[in-house]
């Protein structure tokens, strides 16, 4: 997977402008730029330890890596921009289900802002639908664009071991308000559900990530189960 550029904010903003214009935006470039800066502000909000600008840049880089599989690659890129635009790590219930990303609110924001920039309604609706689909963290059947977006979003699972370890540290910090046992149990449920899938990645170019991702997930599940066992022992009355 390509590394994130050191000048990620500049690269991101240029990418945003290109994709928005390619999608048919008719607004002046100054307005498109302003909306992009507003989105970067959202991705830079306090409390975003993992789901931040770096994550956005990573997802966009992986979309580029898989772009030849997409039918409308620029709409996939725009969906990546919006997929975590509305975020809150405050609710433990949210993490227990799908994390702090609010795909429904993010999708609504995408449609509103893109139409305001002059993107045709059909394309704005498509971006909205792609963002909404991410709430399942699983591609819709026979939807190449959705497959690329989902695979790009979950590409971190196939990271090399040290990067994966750093990802785990950042995720835990992002949800540090959740009690240890609650966090471990929620994480365990999420990972075992992922491992039960026939395939984690569905776009052809991403299938090469499968083995590394499964190794990372299996290793983490084993560690989580050990931690749960230790907690059980420590909580047992003498």
KOLPADREN-576134 format. One record per residue: residue in three letters; x, y, z of N, C-alpha, C, O in turn. Coordinates in steps of 0.05 Angstrom, whole numbers, plus 32768, in hexadecimal, padded with zeros to 4 digits. Layout:
<nodes>
ALAXYZXYZXYZXYZ;...
</nodes>
This chain:
<nodes>
UNK80117FE880008000800080008012801980008026801A800E;UNK800B802D7FF1801C80457FEF801C80548009800880568016;UNK8033806080108035807080288026808A802580238094800E;UNK801F8096803B801280B0803A802880C58036803C80C58044;UNK802380D88024803680ED801F803A80FF8037802781028047;UNK80528109803A8057811B805180478135804F804181418063;UNK8040813D8036802F815580338013814D802E80068157801C;UNK8009813A803E7FEE812F803A7FD8814480377FC781418025;UNK7FD7815980487FC1816C80457FC0817980297FAA817B801D;UNK7FD88180801E7FD8818C80037FCF81787FEE7FC0817E7FDC;UNK7FDA81607FF17FD2814A7FDE7FB581447FE07FA881417FCB;UNK7FAA81437FF87F8E813D7FFC7F7D81537FEF7F69814C7FE1;UNK7F83816B7FF37F7281817FE97F7281817FCA7F5D81847FBE;UNK7F89817D7FBE7F8B817B7FA17F7A81647F977F6C81667F82;UNK7F7C814D7FA57F6C81357F9D7F4E813B7F9F7F3F81337F8D;UNK7F4681487FB47F2A814F7FB87F2081607FA17F0A815B7F96;UNK7F2F81757F9A7F2781877F847F2481777F6A7F11817B7F5B;UNK7F3881677F647F3881577F4B7F1F81457F497F1181447F35;UNK7F1B81367F5F7F0481237F5F7EEA81317F5E7ED781287F50;UNK7EE781477F6C7ECD81567F6B7EC881617F507EB181607F46;UNK7EDC816C7F437ED881777F287ED381607F147EC381637F02;UNK7EE1814A7F187EDC81337F067EC081287F097EB5811D7EF6;UNK7EB4812B7F217E9981227F257E8481357F1A7E6C81307F1A;UNK7E8D814C7F107E7B815F7F027E7481787F117E6281867F0A;UNK7E83817E7F277E7E81967F367E8081AF7F247E9281B17F14;UNK7E6D81C17F287E6D81DA7F187E7481F27F287E7782087F1D;UNK7E7781EF7F427E7E82067F547E9A820F7F4E7EAB82007F44;UNK7EA082287F547EBC82337F507ECF82227F617EC882177F76;UNK7EE882207F587EFC82107F677EFF821A7F837F05820A7F95;UNK7EFB82347F887EFE823F7FA37EEA82337FB67EF0822D7FCD;UNK7ED1822E7FAC7EBD82217FBD7EC382047FC17EBE81F97FD7;UNK7ECC81F77FAC7ED481DB7FAF7EEA81D87FC47EEA81C67FD5;UNK7EFE81EA7FC27F1481E97FD57F0A81EE7FF17F1381E18004;UNK7EF882017FF57EED820780107EDF81EF801C7EE281E98034;UNK7ED081E0800C7EC381C880157ED781B3801D7ED481A58031;UNK7EEC81B0800D7F02819D80137F0F81A4802D7F158192803D;UNK7F1581BE80317F2181C6804B7F0F81C180627F1881B98078;UNK7EF581C4805E7EE281BE80747EE281A0807A7EE181998092;UNK7EE4819080667EE68173806B7F00816C80797F00815B808B;UNK7F16817880727F2F817380807F2D817B809D7F39816E80AE;UNK7F1F819180A27F1A819980BE7F0B818380CD7F12817D80E4;UNK7EF7817780C07EE8816280CD7EFB814A80D37EF9813E80E9;UNK7F0C814380C07F1D812C80C47F33813280D87F41812080E1;UNK7F37814B80DF7F4C815380F27F418159810E7F4F8164811F;UNK7F27815481137F1B815A812D7F29814C81447F3481368141;UNK7F288159815B7F33814D81737F26813281797F0D812F8176;UNK7F35811F81817F2B810481887F2E80F081727F2A80D88176;UNK7F3580FA815A7F3A80E781447F5780DE81457F6980EC813A;UNK7F5C80C781517F7780BD81547F7E80AC813C7F9480AD8131;UNK7F6B809B81337F6F808B811B7F5F809581047F6A809880EE;UNK7F45809B81087F3480A480F27F3980C180EC7F2780D280F0;UNK7F5180C780E37F5980E380DF7F6280E780C27F5D80D780B1;UNK7F7080FD80BD7F79810480A27F8B80EE80977F8A80E8807F;UNK7F9C80E380A87FAD80CD809E7F9D80B680947FA380AA807F;UNK7F8880AE80A27F77809880997F6A80A0807F7F68808F806C;UNK7F6080B8807C7F5480C180637F6880BE804C7F6180B48037;UNK7F8180C780517F9580C5803C7F9C80A880357F9F80A2801E;UNK7F9D809780497FA2807B80447F8C806F80337F9180608020;UNK7F738075803A7F5C8069802B7F5D8073800E7F5980637FFB;UNK7F62808D800A7F6480987FEF7F7B808B7FDF7F7880867FC7;UNK7F9180867FEC7FA8807A7FDF7FA1805D7FD67FA880557FC0;UNK7F92804F7FE77F8A80347FE07F7580347FCA7F7480227FB9;UNK7F6380487FCA7F50804B7FB47F5F804E7F9A7F5880427F86;UNK7F74805F7F9A7F8480637F827F9180487F7A7F9380427F62;UNK7F9980387F8D7FA6801F7F877F92800B7F797F9A7FFB7F69;UNK7F79800E7F817F647FFC7F777F5380097F617F407FFC7F57;UNK7F5A80217F597F4880317F487F4080247F2E7F2A80287F24;UNK7F5180147F227F4A80087F087F337FF47F0B7F287FEC7EF7;UNK7F2D7FEC7F237F167FDA7F287EFC7FE97F2A7EE77FDD7F28;UNK7EFE80047F2E7EE680147F337ED9801C7F197EE680207F04;UNK7EBE801F7F1A7EAF80297F037EB080487F027EB480537EEC;UNK7EAD80547F197EAF80727F1B7EC280797F327EB9807E7F48;UNK7EDB80787F2C7EF0807A7F417EEE80947F507EF380957F68;UNK7EE880AA7F427EE780C47F517ED080C57F647ED280D37F79;UNK7EBA80B87F5F7EA480B67F727EAC80A67F8A7EA480AB7FA1;UNK7EBC80917F857EC680817F9C7ED980927FAD7ED880917FC6;UNK7EE980A37FA07EFB80B57FAF7EEB80C97FC07EF180CE7FD7;UNK7ED680D37FB47EC580E67FC37EB780D87FDB7EB480E47FF0;UNK7EAF80BF7FD77EA380B07FED7EB880AB80037EB180AC801A;UNK7ED180A77FFB7EE680A4800F7EE980BD801F7EED80BC8038;UNK7EE780D480127EE980EE80207ED380F180367ED880FC804B;UNK7EBC80E7802F7EA580EB80417EA080D480547E9080D78067;UNK7EAD80BD80507EA480A5805F7EA680A8807D7E97809B808C;UNK7EB980B980877EBB80BD80A37EBA80DB80AA7EC480E380BF;UNK7EAC80EA80997EAB8107809E7E9D810E80B87EA4812180C6;UNK7E8880FE80BF7E7B810280D87E8380EB80EA7E7F80D480E4;UNK7E9080F281017E9D80DE81127E9B80E5812F7E9D80FD8136;UNK7E9780D181407E9880D5815D7EA080BB816A7E9280A78166;UNK7EB580BB81797EBD80A381887EB180A281A47EB7809181B4;UNK7E9E80B581A97E9480B881C57E8380A181CE7E82809B81E6;UNK7E75809481BC7E61808081C47E6D806481C37E76805B81AE;UNK7E6E805681D97E77803A81D97E65802981C97E6D801581BD;UNK7E4B803081C97E38802081B97E3F8022819B7E3C800E818D;UNK7E47803981937E4F803D81767E67802B81707E67801F815A;UNK7E7B802A81827E928019817C7E8A7FFB817B7E947FEC816B;UNK7E797FF4818D7E717FD8818E7E637FCE81757E637FB6816F;UNK7E587FE081657E4B7FD8814D7E5D7FDE81347E657FCB8126;UNK7E647FF7812F7E737FFC81177E888012811A7E95801A8106;UNK7E8D801B81327EA1803081367E94804C81367E7B804E8136;UNK7EA5806081377E9B807B813A7E93808981217E88809F8122;UNK7E98807D810A7E90808980F17E72808880ED7E66807280EF;UNK7E65809E80E97E48809F80E47E4480A180C67E4280B780BB;UNK7E41808A80B97E3F8089809C7E25809680927E2580A2807D;UNK7E10809380A17DF6809F80987DF880BE80987DF180CA8084;UNK7E0280C980AD7E0680E680AE7E1B80F0809A7E178104808D;UNK7E3080E080977E4580E780847E3A80E680677E4180F78057;UNK7E2A80D280617E1E80CF80477E0C80E780407E0C80F1802A;UNK7DFC80EF80547DEA810680507DFA811F804B7DF38130803A;UNK7E108122805A7E21813A80567E2D8139803A7E2E814E802D;UNK7E36812280317E41812080167E2E812980017E3581397FEF;UNK7E16811F80027E0281267FEE7DFD81447FEE7DFC81517FD8;UNK7DF9815080057DF3816C80077E09817D7FFC7E05818F7FEC;UNK7E22817780057E3881887FFD7E3F81857FE07E4681997FD2;UNK7E3E816D7FD67E4581687FBA7E3181767FA77E3881827F93;UNK7E1781747FAE7E0381827F9E7E0781A07F9F7E0481AE7F8B;UNK7E0E81AB7FB67E1481C77FB97E2B81D07FA77E2C81E67F9E;UNK7E3D81BD7FA27E5481C37F907E4E81BE7F737E5F81C27F62;UNK7E3581B67F6D7E2D81B37F527E3181977F467E2E81937F2E;UNK7E3981847F577E3B81687F4E7E1F815E7F477E0C81627F56;UNK7E1C81517F307E0281477F287DF581367F3D7E0381277F4B;UNK7DDB81387F407DCD81297F567DD2810B7F557DD580FF7F6A;UNK7DD381007F3D7DD780E37F3B7DF280DB7F487DF480C77F57;UNK7E0680EB7F437E2180E57F4D7E2280EA7F6B7E2F80DB7F7A;UNK7E1580FF7F747E1481057F917E0680EE7FA07E0E80E67FB5;UNK7DF080E57F947DE180CE7F9F7DF380B57FA17DF280A67FB4;UNK7E0380B17F8C7E14809A7F8B7E29809B7FA17E2E80877FAF;UNK7E3580B27FA57E4880B67FBB7E3B80B07FD67E4680A27FE7;UNK7E2380BC7FD97E1480B77FF27E1080997FF77E14808F800D;UNK7E08808A7FE27E03806E7FE57E1C805E7FEB7E1B804B7FFA;UNK7E3280667FDF7E4C80587FE57E54805C80027E5D804A800F;UNK7E518075800C7E57807A80287E45806A803B7E4E805E804E;UNK7E2C806A80357E19805B80457E20803D80467E1D8030805B;UNK7E288032802F7E2F8016802E7E46800E80417E477FF78049;UNK7E57802180477E6E801B80587E65801480757E7580098084;UNK7E4D801B807C7E44801480977E447FF6809C7E467FED80B3;UNK7E437FE680877E447FC980897E617FBF80887E667FA7808E;UNK7E747FD080807E907FC8807C7E917FAF806A7EA27F9E806E;UNK7E7F7FAF80577E7E7F9880447E727FA2802A7E5E7FB1802A;UNK7E7F7F9B80147E767FA47FFA7E5B7F9A7FF27E537F847FF9;UNK7E4C7FAB7FE37E337FA27FD87E397F8F7FC07E4D7F927FB3;UNK7E287F7B7FBC7E2D7F677FA77E2E7F757F8B7E1D7F857F85;UNK7E427F6D7F7C7E457F767F607E477F947F5E7E3D7FA07F4A;UNK7E537FA17F717E577FBE7F717E757FC37F737E807FC47F89;UNK7E827FC77F5C7E9F7FCA7F5B7EA87FE27F6B7EBD7FE17F79;UNK7E9A7FF87F697EA280107F777EA0800D7F957EB280157FA4;UNK7E8B80007F9E7E887FFA7FBB7E9E7FE87FC47EA87FEB7FDA;UNK7EA57FD47FB47EBB7FC17FBB7ED57FD07FBF7EE47FCB7FD2;UNK7EDB7FE27FAD7EF47FF17FAF7EF480027FC87F0880037FD6;UNK7EDE80107FCE7EDD80217FE57EE080117FFF7EEF80188011;UNK7ED17FFB80017ED27FEA80197EEE7FDE801D7EF87FDE8033;UNK7EFA7FD580077F147FC980097F297FDE80117F3B7FD88021;UNK7F277FF680067F39800B800D7F378013802A7F4B80188037;UNK7F1F801380347F1A801B80507F25800680637F2F800C8078;UNK7F247FEC805B7F2D7FD7806C7F4A7FCE80667F537FBA8071;UNK7F577FDD80547F727FD5804D7F867FD580647F997FC68063;UNK7F817FE580797F927FE580907F957FCA809D7FA97FC480AA;UNK7F817FB9809A7F817F9F80A67F987F8D809B7FA07F7A80A8;UNK7FA17F9480837FB67F8580767FD27F9280797FE57F8B806B;UNK7FD37FA6808A7FEC7FB5808E80027FA280997FFD7F8E80A5;UNK801B7FAA809480327F9B80A080307F9D80BE80247FB080C9;UNK803B7F8980CD80367F8680EA803A7FA080FA802A7FA6810B;UNK80507FAF80F680557FC6810680407FDC810180377FE98114;UNK80387FDF80E880237FF280E180087FE980EE7FF97FFA80F8;UNK80037FCF80ED7FEA7FC580F97FEA7FCA81177FD57FD28122;UNK80017FC6812480037FCB81407FFD7FE981477FEF7FEF815A;UNK80087FFA813680038017813A7FE6801E81367FDB802E8145;UNK7FD9801181237FBC8015811F7FAD800C81377F9A801A813F;UNK7FB47FF681437FA67FEC815B7FA9800081727F9680058181;UNK7FC1800B81757FC5801F818B7FB4803781867FA880428199;UNK7FB38041816D7FA3805981677F858054816C7F7780658176;UNK7F7C803D81637F5F803681677F58803681857F448040818D;UNK7F6A802981947F64802881B17F64804481BE7F53804A81CE;UNK7F77805581B57F77807181C07F5E808081B87F53808F81C8;UNK7F54807B81A07F3C808881967F24808181A77F12809181AB;UNK7F24806981B27F0E806081C27F16805A81DF7F0D804881EC;UNK7F29806A81E97F35806582037F208069821A7F25805F8230;UNK7F0A807682147EF5807A82297EE58061822D7ED7805F8241;UNK7EE8804D821C7ED98034821F7EE8802282327F00801E822E;UNK7EDB801782467EE9800582597EF77FED824B7EEE7FE48236;UNK7F0C7FE482567F1D7FD082497F0D7FB782407F0F7FB08229;UNK7EFE7FAB82527EEF7F93824B7EDB7F9982357ED97F898222;UNK7ECD7FAF82377EB97FB582227EC67FB982077EBC7FB081F2;UNK7EDD7FC682077EEC7FCA81EE7EF57FB081E27EF17FAB81CA;UNK7F017F9F81F37F0C7F8681E97EF67F7481DE7EF97F6881C9;UNK7EE07F7381EC7EC97F6281E37EBD7F6D81C97EB77F5D81B7;UNK7EBB7F8781C77EB07F9381AE7EC37F8E81977EBA7F868181;UNK7EDD7F92819C7EF17F8E81877EF17F70817E7EF37F6A8167;UNK7EEF7F5E81927EEF7F42818C7ED77F3A817A7EDA7F2B8167;UNK7EC07F4581817EA87F4081717EAB7F4981547EA57F3B8141;UNK7EB67F6181517EBA7F6C81367ECD7F5B81267EC87F54810F;UNK7EE47F5381327EF87F4481237EEF7F27811D7EF47F1E8107;UNK7EE27F1A812F7ED87EFF81297EC37EFF81137EC17EEC8103;UNK7EB37F1481127EA07F1780FD7EAE7F1B80E27EA67F0F80CE;UNK7EC37F2B80E27ED27F2F80C97EDF7F1480C07EDF7F0E80A9;UNK7EEB7F0680D37EF97EED80CC7EE67ED880C27EEE7EC580B4;UNK7ECC7EDA80C97EB97EC680C07EB17ECA80A37EA47EB98097;UNK7EB87EE180987EB17EE6807C7EC17ED480697ED77ECC806F;UNK7EB57ECD80537EC27EBD803F7EDA7ECD80347EEF7EC1802E;UNK7ED77EE780307EED7EF880277EEB7F1380337ED57F1E8036;UNK7F017F1F803C7F017F3A80477F017F4E80317EF67F648034;UNK7F0E7F48801A7F117F5B80047F047F4E7FEB7F077F377FE6;UNK7EF67F5F7FDC7EE77F547FC57EF07F607FAA7EE97F547F96;UNK7EFE7F767FAA7F087F807F907F217F707F887F317F6B7F9A;UNK7F237F687F6F7F397F577F677F557F607F6F7F657F4F7F78;UNK7F5B7F797F6D7F757F837F747F7B7F827F927F927F827F9A;UNK7F667F817FA27F6A7F807FBF7F6B7F647FCB7F727F617FE2;UNK7F667F507FBB7F667F357FC57F817F2C7FD07F837F1A7FE0;UNK7F967F397FC67FB17F337FCF7FB67F3C7FEC7FCA7F347FF8;UNK7FA47F4C7FF77FA67F5580137F9A7F4180267F9E7F43803F;UNK7F8B7F2D801C7F7B7F1B802D7F8C7F0D80427F857F0E805A;UNK7FA17F00803A7FB17EEF804D7FBD7F0080637FBB7EF8807B;UNK7FC87F17805C7FD47F2880717FBF7F3280857FC47F33809D;UNK7FA87F39807A7F927F43808C7F897F2D809F7F867F3280B6;UNK7F857F1580947F7C7EFF80A57F917EF880BB7F8A7EF180D1;UNK7FAA7EFA80B47FBF7EF580C87FBE7F0A80DE7FC07F0380F5;UNK7FBC7F2380D67FBA7F3980EA7FA27F3580FC7FA47F388114;UNK7F8B7F2F80F07F727F2D80FF7F737F1481127F6C7F168129;UNK7F7D7EFE81087F7F7EE681187F927EEA81307F8D7EE28146;UNK7FA87EF8812B7FBB7EFE81407FAF7F1081557FB37F0C816D;UNK7FA07F24814C7F937F36815F7F7E7F28816F7F7B7F2C8187;UNK7F6E7F1781627F597F0881717F667EF781877F5C7EF6819D;UNK7F7C7EEA81807F897ED981947F937EEA81AC7F907EE181C3;UNK7F9E7F0281A67FA77F1381BC7F8F7F1D81CD7F917F1F81E5;UNK7F797F2481BF7F617F2D81CE7F577F1781E07F4E7F1D81F7;UNK7F577EFF81D77F4D7EE881E77F5E7EE481FF7F557EDD8215;UNK7F797EE881FC7F8B7EE582137F857EFB82277F857EF78240;UNK7F807F13821D7F7A7F2A822F7F607F25823E7F5E7F2C8256;UNK7F4C7F1A82307F337F14823E7F377EFF82537F2B7F018269;UNK7F477EEC824E7F4C7ED782627F5A7EE2827A7F537EDB8291;UNK7F6D7EF582767F7A7F01828D7F667F12829D7F677F1282B6;UNK7F547F20828F7F407F30829D7F2D7F1E82AE7F257F2582C4;UNK7F277F0782A27F157EF482B07F227EEA82CA7F167EE782DF;UNK7F3C7EE482C87F4B7EDA82DF7F4D7EEF82F57F497EEA830C;UNK7F537F0882EC7F577F1D82FF7F3D7F25830D7F3D7F308323;UNK7F267F2083007F0C7F27830B7EFF7F11831B7EEB7F158328;UNK7F0C7EF9831B7F017EE2832A7F077EE683487F1F7EEA8350;UNK7EF37EE4835A7EF77EE783767F0B7ED283817F0A7EBB8379;UNK7F1C7EDB83937F307EC8839F7F227EB483B17F2F7EA383BC;
</nodes>
